[in-house]
Amino acid sequence: MTSAGLLTVLWAVFAFCVWFGLRNRKTSNKRRTGAWWRLIARRIRHYEERWTLPAWLGLDSREGWFVLLRTFFLLLLLASIASCPAWLFLNCLLPFVVAIVVAFILVDAIVANTSVVFLTQNPVNPLRSAVLTTATYFNLSQGFAVGWLPLGSADGSSWERIVSAMHQSIRTVTTAGPDGAITTAAARHLVIIEMAIGIYFVTIVLAVYASWAQTARRARR
């Protein structure tokens, strides 16, 4: 799609949103809004209880083992891509398969933590929850490093390329920003998505876990 075509579509969507909002401005109320968000909350809770990866693997009560397995899997995925010749990796369906797998892992982690923070709100132990969430935050950087790997330099050993991709990903997910100038559209899109998810995790998820720790300390006094 050309830039003019995309701009036309965006203006059409904006006009529709304005029309829809004005047409329904008198029908909106807090009860309907609350019912809509409660429905979303039930769907998230249902997913967290039955369809997350830990539930599939039978590790829903052993989250620590699952996080460890997820960490090693993403590390092995990074090593496999770094060891694969660039011409082979970029000229087959492998990048799309890897992107789908990594995207599912990241979405699964985000939805599961969102459910625990906003819906379940019943951690086994605040310290345990903080450790596992920090590990999940690291897993997010691992997942996005899969995208940084093909965007980096092809020079150097596989380990050096992995370290470089992790460096860029960790800087981005912590909202510090990537190291160096971003010159490609793919890298810019990756930065936008990763920083948005990083901000969500830092300002909301980790902040709530921190508040649980403070509540536990007050209860012990």
Wavefront OBJ file of the C-alpha trace (Angstrom):
o trace
v 0.000 0.000 0.000
v 1.293 3.439 -0.908
v 1.620 6.298 1.577
v -1.344 8.084 0.007
v -3.485 4.946 0.277
v -2.512 4.391 3.912
v -3.252 8.031 4.728
v -6.675 7.727 3.105
v -7.465 4.628 5.153
v -6.365 6.309 8.387
v -8.504 9.395 7.701
v -11.471 7.140 6.874
v -11.046 5.244 10.153
v -10.758 8.512 12.072
v -13.924 9.880 10.422
v -15.805 6.675 11.251
v -14.698 6.849 14.905
v -15.866 10.466 15.157
v -19.223 9.596 13.550
v -19.700 6.544 15.758
v -18.803 8.477 18.908
v -21.194 11.343 18.144
v -23.978 8.960 17.157
v -23.707 6.977 20.401
v -22.752 9.721 22.816
v -26.155 9.593 24.554
v -26.314 5.824 24.828
v -23.067 5.354 26.736
v -23.206 4.907 30.511
v -20.977 3.665 33.286
v -22.973 0.471 33.750
v -22.516 -0.617 30.141
v -18.844 0.379 30.229
v -18.318 -1.589 33.423
v -20.069 -4.630 31.967
v -17.842 -4.474 28.886
v -14.639 -4.403 30.922
v -15.880 -7.146 33.241
v -16.418 -9.313 30.157
v -12.837 -8.649 29.038
v -11.607 -9.440 32.560
v -13.461 -12.771 32.544
v -11.940 -13.681 29.176
v -8.440 -12.856 30.450
v -9.019 -14.830 33.650
v -10.342 -17.797 31.652
v -7.279 -17.715 29.401
v -4.916 -17.467 32.375
v -6.524 -20.465 34.076
v -6.878 -22.817 31.083
v -4.964 -21.753 28.004
v -1.634 -20.325 29.087
v 1.526 -22.258 28.314
v 1.993 -23.402 31.950
v -1.538 -24.844 31.882
v -0.828 -26.670 28.618
v 2.356 -28.156 30.026
v 0.816 -29.051 33.369
v 3.082 -26.571 35.156
v 0.425 -24.096 36.287
v 1.393 -24.816 39.899
v 5.119 -24.881 39.114
v 5.601 -21.467 37.541
v 9.237 -21.353 38.586
v 10.089 -24.402 36.481
v 8.087 -23.029 33.575
v 9.897 -19.676 33.647
v 13.214 -21.541 33.732
v 12.172 -23.660 30.732
v 10.988 -20.558 28.867
v 14.290 -18.816 29.530
v 16.333 -21.730 28.166
v 14.018 -22.181 25.177
v 14.371 -18.537 24.133
v 18.134 -18.758 24.642
v 18.290 -21.876 22.443
v 16.133 -20.127 19.847
v 18.523 -17.175 19.795
v 21.520 -19.501 19.481
v 19.883 -21.459 16.658
v 19.102 -18.316 14.656
v 22.575 -16.895 15.247
v 24.148 -20.138 14.050
v 21.923 -20.374 10.975
v 23.394 -18.852 7.775
v 21.707 -15.525 6.988
v 20.923 -16.502 3.401
v 19.123 -19.632 4.608
v 17.255 -17.917 7.421
v 16.015 -14.998 5.323
v 15.037 -17.012 2.228
v 12.544 -19.454 3.706
v 9.478 -19.531 5.933
v 11.584 -19.939 9.066
v 11.477 -16.224 10.074
v 7.668 -16.226 9.986
v 7.456 -19.414 12.055
v 9.909 -18.033 14.604
v 8.048 -14.701 14.738
v 4.721 -16.457 15.402
v 6.203 -18.673 18.127
v 7.943 -15.771 19.873
v 4.881 -13.517 19.571
v 2.711 -16.203 21.170
v 5.179 -16.645 24.040
v 5.317 -12.887 24.675
v 1.538 -12.384 24.487
v 1.023 -15.379 26.765
v 3.412 -13.919 29.348
v 1.818 -10.467 29.203
v -1.749 -11.776 29.513
v -0.831 -14.148 32.366
v 0.869 -11.393 34.365
v -1.981 -8.978 33.659
v -4.451 -11.526 35.014
v -2.431 -12.104 38.184
v -1.960 -8.378 38.816
v -5.463 -7.089 38.109
v -7.753 -10.093 38.552
v -6.340 -12.865 40.745
v -4.375 -10.585 43.093
v -3.478 -13.569 45.249
v 0.258 -14.256 45.048
v 1.646 -17.315 46.794
v 4.416 -15.090 48.124
v 5.227 -11.471 47.172
v 8.970 -12.175 46.893
v 8.335 -15.217 44.685
v 6.021 -13.181 42.462
v 8.577 -10.384 42.155
v 11.348 -12.827 41.175
v 9.191 -14.605 38.586
v 7.955 -11.325 37.132
v 11.491 -10.003 36.852
v 12.425 -13.217 35.053
v 9.443 -12.715 32.744
v 10.669 -9.183 32.069
v 14.016 -10.688 31.049
v 12.164 -13.206 28.860
v 10.505 -10.293 27.061
v 13.925 -8.914 26.195
v 14.977 -12.386 25.002
v 11.943 -12.624 22.764
v 12.517 -9.220 21.198
v 16.216 -10.031 20.811
v 15.104 -12.568 18.208
v 13.989 -9.575 16.154
v 17.180 -7.621 16.852
v 19.403 -10.499 15.754
v 18.778 -10.231 11.975
v 18.931 -6.429 12.210
v 22.419 -6.432 13.710
v 25.766 -6.890 12.056
v 26.495 -10.283 10.518
v 30.134 -9.994 11.604
v 31.483 -11.737 14.675
v 30.753 -15.058 16.295
v 27.286 -16.328 17.086
v 27.763 -15.553 20.783
v 28.821 -11.973 20.044
v 25.755 -11.466 17.861
v 23.502 -12.843 20.618
v 25.061 -10.544 23.203
v 24.670 -7.576 20.851
v 21.006 -8.415 20.191
v 20.314 -8.843 23.919
v 22.075 -5.554 24.629
v 19.855 -3.711 22.171
v 16.726 -5.472 23.396
v 17.363 -4.887 27.105
v 18.109 -1.216 26.490
v 14.884 -0.867 24.524
v 12.563 -2.803 26.837
v 13.848 -0.800 29.820
v 12.991 2.362 27.824
v 16.609 3.530 27.684
v 16.474 3.252 23.908
v 18.640 1.265 21.490
v 22.349 1.906 21.254
v 23.206 3.751 18.038
v 21.173 5.191 15.201
v 18.135 3.312 13.927
v 18.221 3.386 10.148
v 15.643 0.809 9.020
v 11.847 0.831 9.205
v 11.803 -2.673 10.732
v 14.052 -1.536 13.581
v 11.872 1.536 14.220
v 8.736 -0.619 14.421
v 10.515 -3.026 16.762
v 11.595 -0.159 19.019
v 8.070 1.261 19.203
v 6.469 -2.075 20.112
v 9.162 -3.119 22.582
v 9.263 0.215 24.391
v 5.465 0.284 24.691
v 5.455 -3.183 26.275
v 8.421 -2.240 28.464
v 6.600 0.841 29.757
v 3.519 -1.263 30.533
v 5.568 -3.787 32.509
v 7.661 -1.230 34.401
v 4.941 1.272 35.292
v 2.062 -1.114 35.942
v 2.981 -4.768 36.489
v 6.212 -4.323 38.459
v 4.724 -1.362 40.346
v 1.811 -3.494 41.544
v 4.165 -6.269 42.666
v 6.153 -3.662 44.587
v 2.969 -2.508 46.314
v 2.233 -6.113 47.325
v 5.670 -6.318 48.938
v 4.997 -3.110 50.883
v 1.628 -4.469 52.038
v 3.279 -7.679 53.224
v 5.881 -5.699 55.201
v 3.172 -3.643 56.916
v 1.271 -6.819 57.803
v 4.342 -8.241 59.554
v 4.761 -5.179 61.756
l 1 2 3 4 5 6 7 8 9 10 11 12 13 14 15 16 17 18 19 20 21 22 23 24 25 26 27 28 29 30 31 32 33 34 35 36 37 38 39 40 41 42 43 44 45 46 47 48 49 50 51 52 53 54 55 56 57 58 59 60 61 62 63 64 65 66 67 68 69 70 71 72 73 74 75 76 77 78 79 80 81 82 83 84 85 86 87 88 89 90 91 92 93 94 95 96 97 98 99 100 101 102 103 104 105 106 107 108 109 110 111 112 113 114 115 116 117 118 119 120 121 122 123 124 125 126 127 128 129 130 131 132 133 134 135 136 137 138 139 140 141 142 143 144 145 146 147 148 149 150 151 152 153 154 155 156 157 158 159 160 161 162 163 164 165 166 167 168 169 170 171 172 173 174 175 176 177 178 179 180 181 182 183 184 185 186 187 188 189 190 191 192 193 194 195 196 197 198 199 200 201 202 203 204 205 206 207 208 209 210 211 212 213 214 215 216 217 218 219 220 221
